[in-house]
């Protein structure tokens, strides 16, 4: 007998939503395409139509699917494809992919560098750094929560510049860094903690992708150390070659 009870730790409806989201991300369904009927999806996943309906409702809440009574379910948007490469810029990357970028700064603070931060931006442990915390949006939906760390002693005025423009590229330009590139990137799959889940509008324990990276100026000197947690079900990260 088919049912919608969780099998293991992941509810079946959520697994179906993830599978359909993957189909959209891979291009099997594009914006405007009609999805298979509830009956066809129920047959594909071996569940009842109520479970399929629950999965589709979740995708509607995310803004990826829209439904019309008597007509079915249609793709309204596709998950954000976000490239990670040597010269990637968040705003430009999303615009190029047909998405509407957004950013919300939560906090800008001056504080002492931890050991890991000091090593990343090549300063002494305890040296003053500027940390910016914020949320990144695509088409009005939060897709990532981030913290960017800058060596304020090497970049005097970076805190004021970030407070005025919020764009890292423009803020760095204002303090003398005309260009920068990614020197390293590390990706790790982790589970969202309570605070991350709250900001990203997901459940605690849901999968997120943690990206840590160091950006350097034209001389190879570190100017930014970033930690970003991407909502794993809303973003496809693509590693670009140099």
LUMKESE-304616 format. One record per residue (C-alpha): residue number from 1; residue in three letters; x, y, z. Coordinates in steps of 0.02 Angstrom, whole numbers, always signed. Layout:
<NUM,"Ala",<X,Y,Z>> ...
! end
This chain:
<1,"Unk",<+0,+0,+0>> <2,"Unk",<+67,+170,-46>> <3,"Unk",<+85,+301,+90>> <4,"Unk",<+170,+467,+126>> <5,"Unk",<+257,+420,+289>> <6,"Unk",<+443,+455,+303>> <7,"Unk",<+557,+313,+252>> <8,"Unk",<+714,+332,+351>> <9,"Unk",<+753,+511,+401>> <10,"Unk",<+693,+601,+243>> <11,"Unk",<+505,+621,+213>> <12,"Unk",<+456,+546,+45>> <13,"Unk",<+375,+708,-14>> <14,"Unk",<+537,+802,+19>> <15,"Unk",<+637,+672,-79>> <16,"Unk",<+517,+695,-225>> <17,"Unk",<+537,+884,-217>> <18,"Unk",<+726,+864,-220>> <19,"Unk",<+715,+748,-371>> <20,"Unk",<+603,+867,-468>> <21,"Unk",<+714,+1014,-422>> <22,"Unk",<+861,+914,-490>> <23,"Unk",<+766,+883,-652>> <24,"Unk",<+741,+1071,-672>> <25,"Unk",<+921,+1111,-629>> <26,"Unk",<+984,+986,-759>> <27,"Unk",<+872,+1060,-893>> <28,"Unk",<+749,+917,-909>> <29,"Unk",<+612,+1044,-877>> <30,"Unk",<+630,+1229,-921>> <31,"Unk",<+531,+1382,-869>> <32,"Unk",<+355,+1368,-939>> <33,"Unk",<+360,+1180,-962>> <34,"Unk",<+218,+1076,-893>> <35,"Unk",<+267,+944,-767>> <36,"Unk",<+198,+767,-780>> <37,"Unk",<+26,+741,-703>> <38,"Unk",<+8,+696,-519>> <39,"Unk",<-41,+519,-574>> <40,"Unk",<+116,+503,-681>> <41,"Unk",<+228,+569,-542>> <42,"Unk",<+145,+453,-416>> <43,"Unk",<+184,+308,-530>> <44,"Unk",<+363,+365,-557>> <45,"Unk",<+401,+380,-371>> <46,"Unk",<+292,+238,-309>> <47,"Unk",<+183,+344,-194>> <48,"Unk",<+6,+408,-187>> <49,"Unk",<-53,+570,-265>> <50,"Unk",<-68,+656,-95>> <51,"Unk",<+120,+636,-70>> <52,"Unk",<+154,+707,-244>> <53,"Unk",<+37,+851,-206>> <54,"Unk",<+135,+888,-47>> <55,"Unk",<+299,+893,-145>> <56,"Unk",<+227,+1008,-278>> <57,"Unk",<+156,+1124,-144>> <58,"Unk",<+331,+1138,-72>> <59,"Unk",<+401,+1186,-242>> <60,"Unk",<+262,+1313,-262>> <61,"Unk",<+313,+1391,-95>> <62,"Unk",<+491,+1403,-158>> <63,"Unk",<+432,+1492,-315>> <64,"Unk",<+495,+1355,-432>> <65,"Unk",<+323,+1289,-483>> <66,"Unk",<+152,+1367,-514>> <67,"Unk",<-11,+1272,-530>> <68,"Unk",<-171,+1308,-625>> <69,"Unk",<-332,+1221,-578>> <70,"Unk",<-377,+1098,-714>> <71,"Unk",<-216,+1131,-810>> <72,"Unk",<-80,+1056,-700>> <73,"Unk",<+88,+1112,-633>> <74,"Unk",<+213,+1218,-730>> <75,"Unk",<+394,+1268,-702>> <76,"Unk",<+398,+1449,-643>> <77,"Unk",<+585,+1463,-613>> <78,"Unk",<+738,+1353,-606>> <79,"Unk",<+865,+1331,-464>> <80,"Unk",<+1006,+1458,-469>> <81,"Unk",<+1162,+1401,-561>> <82,"Unk",<+1306,+1488,-473>> <83,"Unk",<+1482,+1470,-544>> <84,"Unk",<+1635,+1468,-431>> <85,"Unk",<+1791,+1520,-521>> <86,"Unk",<+1941,+1635,-518>> <87,"Unk",<+1849,+1793,-568>> <88,"Unk",<+1668,+1761,-516>> <89,"Unk",<+1563,+1908,-456>> <90,"Unk",<+1396,+1868,-372>> <91,"Unk",<+1291,+2008,-448>> <92,"Unk",<+1356,+1984,-626>> <93,"Unk",<+1344,+1794,-617>> <94,"Unk",<+1161,+1793,-569>> <95,"Unk",<+1115,+1926,-698>> <96,"Unk",<+1203,+1824,-832>> <97,"Unk",<+1099,+1673,-783>> <98,"Unk",<+936,+1770,-798>> <99,"Unk",<+910,+1790,-611>> <100,"Unk",<+878,+1945,-505>> <101,"Unk",<+1018,+1962,-375>> <102,"Unk",<+997,+2040,-204>> <103,"Unk",<+1095,+2063,-45>> <104,"Unk",<+1053,+2107,+134>> <105,"Unk",<+1192,+2158,+253>> <106,"Unk",<+1159,+2095,+430>> <107,"Unk",<+1312,+2162,+521>> <108,"Unk",<+1479,+2247,+490>> <109,"Unk",<+1600,+2237,+636>> <110,"Unk",<+1781,+2268,+681>> <111,"Unk",<+1854,+2131,+791>> <112,"Unk",<+2008,+2027,+825>> <113,"Unk",<+2055,+1893,+698>> <114,"Unk",<+2043,+1711,+748>> <115,"Unk",<+2186,+1595,+707>> <116,"Unk",<+2103,+1530,+548>> <117,"Unk",<+2057,+1705,+490>> <118,"Unk",<+2231,+1772,+527>> <119,"Unk",<+2310,+1632,+425>> <120,"Unk",<+2189,+1660,+280>> <121,"Unk",<+2219,+1847,+263>> <122,"Unk",<+2403,+1843,+318>> <123,"Unk",<+2394,+1945,+478>> <124,"Unk",<+2441,+1911,+659>> <125,"Unk",<+2318,+1819,+770>> <126,"Unk",<+2216,+1951,+860>> <127,"Unk",<+2248,+2085,+729>> <128,"Unk",<+2097,+2193,+686>> <129,"Unk",<+1989,+2129,+545>> <130,"Unk",<+1827,+2191,+469>> <131,"Unk",<+1690,+2059,+459>> <132,"Unk",<+1533,+2080,+354>> <133,"Unk",<+1387,+1961,+383>> <134,"Unk",<+1244,+1952,+259>> <135,"Unk",<+1118,+1860,+153>> <136,"Unk",<+1121,+1834,-35>> <137,"Unk",<+960,+1823,-134>> <138,"Unk",<+910,+1759,-306>> <139,"Unk",<+741,+1813,-373>> <140,"Unk",<+689,+1868,-199>> <141,"Unk",<+732,+1703,-114>> <142,"Unk",<+877,+1682,+9>> <143,"Unk",<+1006,+1565,-65>> <144,"Unk",<+1156,+1593,+47>> <145,"Unk",<+1216,+1665,+212>> <146,"Unk",<+1393,+1730,+213>> <147,"Unk",<+1532,+1808,+315>> <148,"Unk",<+1673,+1903,+228>> <149,"Unk",<+1830,+1949,+324>> <150,"Unk",<+1950,+2088,+272>> <151,"Unk",<+2118,+2141,+348>> <152,"Unk",<+2069,+2316,+405>> <153,"Unk",<+2248,+2366,+445>> <154,"Unk",<+2298,+2332,+265>> <155,"Unk",<+2135,+2405,+197>> <156,"Unk",<+2098,+2560,+304>> <157,"Unk",<+1921,+2621,+282>> <158,"Unk",<+1852,+2456,+218>> <159,"Unk",<+1716,+2453,+352>> <160,"Unk",<+1652,+2626,+302>> <161,"Unk",<+1659,+2579,+117>> <162,"Unk",<+1559,+2419,+145>> <163,"Unk",<+1430,+2515,+248>> <164,"Unk",<+1406,+2636,+104>> <165,"Unk",<+1400,+2519,-46>> <166,"Unk",<+1385,+2338,+20>> <167,"Unk",<+1463,+2277,-144>> <168,"Unk",<+1630,+2195,-104>> <169,"Unk",<+1701,+2238,-275>> <170,"Unk",<+1657,+2422,-259>> <171,"Unk",<+1709,+2433,-77>> <172,"Unk",<+1880,+2358,-117>> <173,"Unk",<+1899,+2479,-262>> <174,"Unk",<+1867,+2624,-143>> <175,"Unk",<+2011,+2570,-31>> <176,"Unk",<+2133,+2544,-174>> <177,"Unk",<+2105,+2364,-233>> <178,"Unk",<+2063,+2387,-417>> <179,"Unk",<+2048,+2201,-453>> <180,"Unk",<+2051,+2035,-361>> <181,"Unk",<+2042,+1850,-402>> <182,"Unk",<+2001,+1690,-309>> <183,"Unk",<+2157,+1602,-247>> <184,"Unk",<+2073,+1452,-168>> <185,"Unk",<+1902,+1374,-140>> <186,"Unk",<+1848,+1231,-29>> <187,"Unk",<+1674,+1152,-33>> <188,"Unk",<+1600,+1046,+106>> <189,"Unk",<+1426,+973,+130>> <190,"Unk",<+1359,+1009,+304>> <191,"Unk",<+1193,+1023,+397>> <192,"Unk",<+1109,+1190,+430>> <193,"Unk",<+1113,+1247,+611>> <194,"Unk",<+964,+1336,+689>> <195,"Unk",<+1021,+1512,+642>> <196,"Unk",<+1066,+1467,+463>> <197,"Unk",<+900,+1377,+442>> <198,"Unk",<+806,+1530,+506>> <199,"Unk",<+892,+1648,+383>> <200,"Unk",<+879,+1529,+236>> <201,"Unk",<+698,+1482,+272>> <202,"Unk",<+735,+1297,+286>> <203,"Unk",<+732,+1164,+421>> <204,"Unk",<+873,+1140,+546>> <205,"Unk",<+977,+994,+485>> <206,"Unk",<+937,+1021,+301>> <207,"Unk",<+1088,+1007,+185>> <208,"Unk",<+1191,+1162,+148>> <209,"Unk",<+1352,+1182,+49>> <210,"Unk",<+1490,+1273,+140>> <211,"Unk",<+1612,+1366,+29>> <212,"Unk",<+1770,+1443,+101>> <213,"Unk",<+1886,+1545,-8>> <214,"Unk",<+2024,+1674,-12>> <215,"Unk",<+2031,+1819,-134>> <216,"Unk",<+2195,+1905,-175>> <217,"Unk",<+2245,+2068,-259>> <218,"Unk",<+2352,+2085,-416>> <219,"Unk",<+2509,+2058,-312>> <220,"Unk",<+2442,+1898,-235>> <221,"Unk",<+2411,+1976,-64>> <222,"Unk",<+2252,+1914,+25>> <223,"Unk",<+2114,+2045,+34>> <224,"Unk",<+1963,+1939,+83>> <225,"Unk",<+1924,+1775,+168>> <226,"Unk",<+1745,+1716,+140>> <227,"Unk",<+1633,+1584,+217>> <228,"Unk",<+1469,+1555,+127>> <229,"Unk",<+1331,+1430,+165>> <230,"Unk",<+1222,+1395,+12>> <231,"Unk",<+1048,+1320,+26>> <232,"Unk",<+1085,+1151,-51>> <233,"Unk",<+915,+1131,-133>> <234,"Unk",<+912,+1302,-217>> <235,"Unk",<+1085,+1320,-292>> <236,"Unk",<+1189,+1220,-414>> <237,"Unk",<+1373,+1263,-390>> <238,"Unk",<+1481,+1249,-545>> <239,"Unk",<+1670,+1249,-532>> <240,"Unk",<+1747,+1346,-675>> <241,"Unk",<+1922,+1319,-743>> <242,"Unk",<+2054,+1452,-730>> 
! end
